[in-house]
């Protein structure tokens, strides 16, 4: 996509916008002993690599846990009629 509009290269603009939205400089206080432990455990050479790897792993773990819970709920709801008498639940007497 090498289209020029008003003298601006759209590819370059798109890349700059993408880059600007993907990277954010953040200043935080980090326990140095904990950081060194994480660097060794994750086998990362830099603070940035360590933080990014830890965030990546935390996000993946959270997503997997969410998927696991959703699958459990789906299974429970699909097998509910095997454990509950649906006719009784639908009856007026159930709710008296």
Secondary structure, DSSP 8 states (H G I E B T S, - for coil): ---EETTEEHHHHHHHHHHHHH---------HHHHHHHHHHHT-SSHHHHHHHHHHHHHHHHHHHHHHHHHHHHHHHHHHHHHS-HHHHHSSGGG-
